[in-house]
Amino acid sequence: MPNPIAYMMLMIWPFVSVILFQRLPLERAILWTILGGYMILPPVAEFDLPLVPSMNKDSIAAVSALACCLFIAKQRVRFWPRLWSARVLLALVLVCVVPTVLTNREPLIYERWGGMGPIHLFTRIIPGMGVRDTLSFILGQAIMLVPFFLARQFLSTEKGLRDTLLAMALAGLFYSVPALLETVIAPVLNIWIYGFFQHDFGQMVRGSGYRPIVFTEHGLWLALFMATALMAAAGIWREEHGRTRLRWTGAVAYLYLVLAACKSLAALVSGTLLTPVILFLGRKPQILVATILAMTAITYPMLRNLHLVPLDAVLAQAQAFSPERADSLAFRFDQEEDLLERAAEKPFFGWGGWGRNLLIDPDTGQSTSIVDGSWIIIFGTFGWLGYIAQIGLLGAPILLLFWHTRRVGADLVSPHVAPIAIILAATLMDMLLNATLENFTWICAGAVLGYVERIAKPARNTRRKGLFGDGPVIGRRRLRDGPRTVL
């Protein structure tokens, strides 16, 4: 159970956000309100209020950033994208919960009778979803998208994109200190400060050492965060010169060592393969790599559902690398197969909340499902409609970026948007294995989409300089948020 300090930290974070917005530029205040909450606030702990979604570290940080934009920075926040494809996906994310609720009104009842006579052992009832759950789910989806909205509007300029990379890199450098400490003494910082351990401690033991977790939900989350910081530092390195570049060279090397110390194979492979892409390839080849990864992540669940993924070949390759990792991967695949069978009973709109998408042991009434990948969670909860909407909204900015930059010169593409697209694509790939959809993922998606909106279909008399900065310059008038697209 979280101690009083945990709940106190959740309650004071809005006040911390106010201070950040008063003392920092708008872009950095948004970033540090959201990233700082992810790094510092306690995991798992939440305020479960009636009729509204549970408020945890992610939602509190997001709502705090939105409120400060409105009331401290006095900014008008626009939620509606300009590109029609993004509009459709956003609308689906918000309204897909309606058919999900309407098709899951019935309770699920599990009873067990046993013994020589009519002895009733247990009854477990998972409630059906009511009309009031519709509002709660829609509000939950909207809160989840707040970082996306803010990043699209305020972090898609050249300054905002660079600040995003810089914040992610600095966050990784800051977090490396407690992470390395936990590799030595054991992952106990959350216990010492917030009074509880947020996951299974045994999963943090690797060989003769430990996998750090700090204040994230799992060591795999922390490893992905470090991989993100590594790639962000590589993106900053590309644009620096002289002594500053030398410092960032050391930062990249150091963050790679920290990533290796996190003992996560998926994150280490991602950092090892994609960091050189950011360091040495041009902007358009980087966008191409991000597009390939995004398409792979988007289509994998569809291929998996049609049994077109060669699981045996994948397991054979994993077995050759590490029998322990191969066993872990096989367990994930088995769980996904069972959950896909469950999801197939309601493929279009899913099973909704309260764990209705999980498998229940008829002998104990307890769930037997261990859900790892974000895609299977979304698919089981909201069905194909929700999956296409949510994963599509995350992947569409990369595809749109590729489409709108394919015919322009590389020098007209922002040097910072390509690394963010790589980071977003890497997270989408990681979400196939782990439920690592976090606020900074939505920040990357929103920043890339906002940049695409700024360069999409510029007016004929738009100056070349307009592809950067705060918006295109048409005649003598600077359009603050870029041209209105005709798509």
Beta strands, then each sheet from edge to edge (+ up, - down):
strand 1: 108-114
strand 2: 119-126
strand 3: 205-206
strand 4: 209-210
strand 5: 473-474
strand 6: 477-478
sheet 1: 1+ 2-
sheet 2: 3+ 4-
sheet 3: 5+ 6-
end
